[in-house]
Amino acid sequence: MPNTTANKQHREFLFVKSEYKLVKIILADVLFFSGLRDYTQIYLKGKATPLTTLQNLKEFETKLSADDFIRVHRSYIVSIKQIDTITRSEITIGNHRIPLGLSFKPALDKMIEKNS
């Protein structure tokens, strides 16, 4: 039986293509990923503008560790370590407000329970 979690091992970084170059992203610096059709914007600690890459959110979801990142909306994956507050309808990371999708709420509730 193949191990499906093999490519979800804990990674320190990822290389992503952005503006014709490969950029090394330290996953500890990622606040969240925001999907825009075929593109993904990566919001990083200490950076004013997000990094944009021609990869969709689904590709990132398969590479990220479930212990560090969680999908909370069809257009957002957030870093669990960076979450400041969670309300019924949104998550706050710094001054960013991220909507919470109803279908993703059970997984978020499970993560909260595990970390409470």
N, C-alpha and C positions, 0 to 999 in steps of 0.2 A: 504494500500500500504506500503510495507516494506521500511524502510529508508536505502538506500544503502551507505550513507555516515557515518553511525553509527560507523563503525570500522576505519574511517579515521579522528576521532577526534584528536585534537591537543595533542600529547604525548610529555612528557619530555624525556623519555628513552624507550629502548627496551631491553629485555634479549635475547641474541643469544647464541647458542651452538657453542663452539669452543674448539678444543683439549680436549674433554671429560669433559668440565665444562661449566657452564652458566656464561656468561660475560654480565655485565650491560653496555649498550652503551648509553651515554648521547647524545641525538640527536643534541644538540647545538655544540658538538665537532666533528660531522661528516662532512668531506669535501665532499666525494662522495662514491658511491657504484659502484663497478666494477664487472660485471657478467662474470663468466667463466663456461659455461654449467650449471651444478647443484650446483656449488659453487658460493659464493659471497665474494669478498674482500671488507672490509670496511676500508676506509682510514680516520684516525682520526687526529685531531689537536695535534701536539706535539709528535706524535708517528712515529718512523722511518719506521716501517714495518706495513703493513695492517693486520687486523684481518680477518682470513678466516673462513667461516662458510658453512656448508652443507645445505644451503637454496638458492633457486634460486632468481633472481632479481624480478620476478613477485610477489613472496610472500612479499618482502619488499615494492614493489609498492602499494600493497593493504593496507599496514599498515601505510604508511607515509602520512602526511598532504600535500595537494597540495599547501598550502600557504608557505611551507618551502622547499619542494623538487620537482624537476621536472626531468622527463626522457628526455634525450637529444640524446640518441643513444640506439640501441637495447641492448648494453652492459653497459650502464652507467645511473645512477640516481645521480644528483648533488644537493647539498644544495644551495638554492638560495642565502642565506646570505653569502656564502663563495666564490661566483663567483667574480673574479678580472676583467677579460676582456672577451668579446665575439667578435669573428670575424665571417666571413661568414662560415667558416668550422670548427672552434674549440672554446672551452671554456678554459680559463686558471684559475686554482685555485692554488695559490702558484706557485710551480715550476712544477705542473702537467698540461699536455695539453690533453684535452679530446675532441675526435672527435664529431662533430655535425652531427647527422643523418638527412637527408632531410625530412623524414616523420615526424620528431619530431619538425621541425622548426616552423610550425604554432602555436603550443602550447607555444613554447619559445617566439615567437613574441608577443603573447597575454600577457604573463607574463611581458615582457619588457614594453609593452604599459601601463599595470596596475601599474608598479612601476617607471614610468618616470615622 
